[in-house]
Amino acid sequence: MAHSDAIQVAQPLLWALILLPAAGALVNGFFGRRLGKGNVALIAVGVMVAAFAVAVFAFFQLFHGEHGTVLRAPGDVWFRVGNTSVSFGLLFDRLSGTLSLVVTGVGALIHVYSTSYMSHEDDFGYARFLTYLNLFVAAMMTLVLGDNLALTFMGWEGVGLASYLLIGFWYTDKQKAFCGRKAFITNRVGDFGFLIGFFAVLSLFGTGDYAQLTQMAGKLQGGQLIATGPFAGWTVTAALTLATLGFFVGCTGKSAQLPLYVWLPDAMAGPTPVSALIHAATMVTAGVYLVARTSFLFALAPASMAVVTTVGAATALFSALIAFAQYDIKKVLAYSTVSQLGFMFIGVGSGAYFAGVLHLVTHAFFKACLFLGAGSVMHGMHEDTDIRNMGGLRKKMPWTHLTFLVSTIAITGFVVPLSGFFSKDAILANALFAHNAMSDAYPWVGPLAYVLGSLAAAGTAFYMMRLYALTFAGEPRTEAARHAHESSPVMWVPLAVLAFLAVVAAVLGLPGNWALGELFGRFTHPVFAQAIATAHVEEHAATAWPFIVAWLVALVAGGLGYAMFAGNLKSIPARFVEVFPALTRFAQDKFRVDELYQWLIIRPLQVISRFLWKVGDALLIDGLLVNGTARAAMAFARLFRTLQNGDVQRYAALMAVAVGVILWTVLGRGGN
């Protein structure tokens, strides 16, 4: 939440940020096939441009007043449970405002790109794709703008649905449809954790409204005992540790962290604009946003801060190692995304909230550019994604090459530090020098995150330069590469805009002792002021050596990656494969984590499910209870059918026999 002195201004216009893309999805979803591609594109892109304009207008209102302004759009009550009521209210502060600019701005560029990239689809497929994109943006804006946990969860589930539809867009391909289901189910596992956290917060505070939660949490002390409710006898720290760890389980699913990261690489089965919008710029950052939004709760739970930081660091390194051995251009970028999300969690987990969110912003620019650049390469290579079949594309695709190179430099810091370098290394420096409740309780977490993060940063520089070298440097290695061509301006102009943003965004993360230093940190400070005070976060004095070390790491690792795949050290990779074939295959197989999950989780669940089906469902329920009752009724029916067959003479004979028996019984008793 914003600073307590900030002015709260009602702003119904905020609903346009959700309703505009929702309207685009509605119109194109129902009438797109009949409207034609041109009108469908005009509607889909038009609503995004309009939403971005609204976001810009609202964003500039945040600067009114000495401490800034928080915009709210109060809504009617959605539902009530006991004394708890949940409304459809919207919140636009410096955190949600920043995310709104990213979602609508980058989203609009990706929509423009998609109008050309998906032009080969028929009218129905074209309208369906842009409908799903608009629907996703509407759900993401609901997640970002919701002023309570219930509305955030509604958007959370909405982006999960839209992601499922977009990943499995080519559903007639069984493998692509499977990838969509995998993403959906994996995220449902994480969402169960979100619900645990949500219900725990409702039990503790009786509300899910962020404004009320902020005020109530500000009055709590971590060690005080809870007097009443389900957590009676617990300390505040213990209860909030359970709640925040539940939230983080949800984050590991949505933001692809260990152990639920496995869906994101397979999500590359969807069209490339999906990868850029959902799996680089928006949906996968939802978990980072949730931790940042509820930072005032995490600040009361140092153990949760330590878990977030450690898991983020481990994920950053683990994913970077897998990316070393991938040859699919989109898979390399997918594992890079998982790794970069790990850096973001190091930031928001270790108390460097502004740095984590800043890396979210810069990553949206350069990673969206890289994914769209990969799509442009695939378009020029007739959908070939294997970088071993490329080479020499810098001459064939000059605009794609230039923007890809700029974004590669932005993510690595190789040669010239750009936006991604400053945001990433602000995270690592703050983790190393962390002074807060987490570092007091777990002093080893910050240094460990710094070491693992630095190794991951070195890996990022190496595999990204490997990707660049194999794709653009040298000479074409196949006929497809020799005949590759540049994409249309509709595709490369968004690339140029994103590359430009990846450069200029560097000013947001400059170190504190530079001109305009920590500009973004000062801007977002009101949002995180309570969390900083609660966790006793002490900002370290800005020093140059962590940035110098980070730049040297990027320079050495990036230079080595380029030399090994486009320079004088080309023999080393082939030699490494010869010496370590098993290790190479192990890395290419993604350390066989999917196979491990198949053996440990999926197969046992299949065996249990089959047993419950055969014994519980088929035998007991269907066989004994349902069909068994029917068979018993049928058996009795057959028995009585021999007597009740419609033969009058048989009925008369039976009646005579019955009368005889009755008379014999009565007379016999009378004689006695």
C-alpha positions, 0 to 999 in steps of 0.5 A: 500500500501507499504511504499513509499520508498519500491522498486517496482519490476515487477514479472509476476510469480504472475500470476501463483498464479491465473492460476495454480488453474484455470488450475486445475479447467479447466482440471478436469472440462472438463476431470475429469470424464474420468481421474479417481479419482487418477489423478483428486486428483493429478491435484487438489492437485498438482496445489495447492502445486505449487501455495503455492511454488510460494507464498513462493518464492514471499513472501521471495522477500518482504524482499529485500531492507531496506524498503522491496520490493513490487512485481507488475505484470502490465497487459494490459488495461481491459476496459476504461470508459471516462478517466478512464482505468482499467487494469489486474494488480497484487499487492503482498505486505506484506498484499496480500502476507500474504493472499496468503500464507494463501489461498494457504497453508491452501487451499492445506491442505484442498485439501489433506483432501478432497481427502479422505473425498469425496472418497465416491462420484462417479467419476463425483461428485469427479471431480466436487467437486475438480474442484469447490475447485480449481475454488474458490482458483483462484477467491480468489487469484484474489481478494487478488492480484488485484491491483485495485478495479475492479479486487478485485470485479471480484474476490469478485464475483468469490468467491461468485459463487464458494461458491454457487456451493460448498454449494449447491454441493448436489443439489438433496437435496432441503434443501441444494440447498436452502442453496446455494441460500440463501448464493448467494442472501444474498451476492448479497445484500452486493455486491450492497453496494460494487458497491456504494462504488466503484462508489463513489471512481471512482467519487472522484478520477477517478481511482480504482488503489490502488497505485494511490488512496494511493497517491491521498488520502494522499494529502487530508484533511478530512474537505476540500470541493470538488470543482467539480464532483458529490460530489461538495460541499461535504467535503472529510470526507462526501464523503469518509464516503459514499464510505467506508460505501458502502464497509462495506455493502459489507463486512457485506455480504461477512464476515457475519456481522450483519445484513447479517450474516444469510447465513453463518450458513446455508452454513454448508449444504455443505461438511465439507471441504467447511466449512474449506476452504471458511467459516473459512480460506478464503472467509469470511475474504474477507471483513476484507481484503477489509477494511485493503486494503482500510484502507487509505480511512477509516482513512479519515472517522472516522464515518465509522471506528466507524461503523465498530468497533461497528458492529464487536463488536455487531456481536461478542457477538450476535453470541457467544450467539447463539452458546451457545444453538446449538447442531450441531457440525458444527453450533457451529463452524459456529457461532463461525466463525461469532463471530471471524470475528467480532473481526477482524472488531474491529481490522481493524475498531479501527486502530489496523490494524495489530491485525485484520489481524493477527487474520485473519491469526491465525483464518485460522489455528485453525478454519480450523483445528476445521472444518476439525476435525468436519468432521473427527468426523462426518466421524467416527460417520457415519455423525451424527452431534449432539454432544449430541450423541457423548462423549468419542471420545478422546479414539476412535479418538486420533489424531482428539481429540488432534488436536481439543483440541489444536485448542480449546485452541488456540481460547480460551486461556483456560489454555495456551495462544496460537495464537488466544489468543494473536491476539484476545486480541491485538485487545481488548487492542488496542480498549480500549486504542485507540487514533486516529481520531475515538476515538477523534470523538466517544470516547465511541466506543473503550471502548464499543468494549472492553466490548462487545468483552470481553463478547464475548471472555468469551462466546467463551471460554464457548461454545468451552469447552462445544463443546469439553466436549460433543464431546470428554470427558466422556463416549460414549452416543450412539452406534455410539459413541461406534463404532466410529473410527479414520480417515485415515492419509490423513485426520488427517495429515492436522489436525496435520499441522494446529494444529502445525501452530495454536501453533507456530503462537503465536509468531507473536502476542506476546505483545510489551514488550516481546521478538519478541514482535509485530513481525507481527505488525512491518512486516505489518507496511509499508502497514498501515503506511499511514492509521496510519498517516492519522488517527493519530493512537497512539500506546498505551504503552504495559501493562500486565493487559489486557492480564492477565484479558483476560486470567482469563476470558478465564480460568473461562469461559472455566473451567465453560463450561467444569465443566457444561458439563463434570464435577461436575456441569452437573446438571446446564444445565438441570436445566436451561432448566427446569427453562427457557424453552422459553429462551432456545428454543429462543436461539436454534432457533437462536433468530428467526432472519430468521423468522423476516426477513421472516416477515419483508422483504421476505413476503412483497417482495413476496406480491409485486412481486405477485402483480406486476406479476398478475397486471403488468405482466399478466394483463397489459403487457401480457393481454393488450399490448401483448395478447390484441394487438393479440386479437384485430388483431384476432377480425378484422380478423374475421370481414373481414373473413366474407367478404373475404372467397373465394366465387366468386359469393359473391365477384361479388354480393358485386361488383355489390352492390358497383357499384350500390351505386356509380352510385346512389350517382353520379347520385343523385348528378347530378340530384341535 
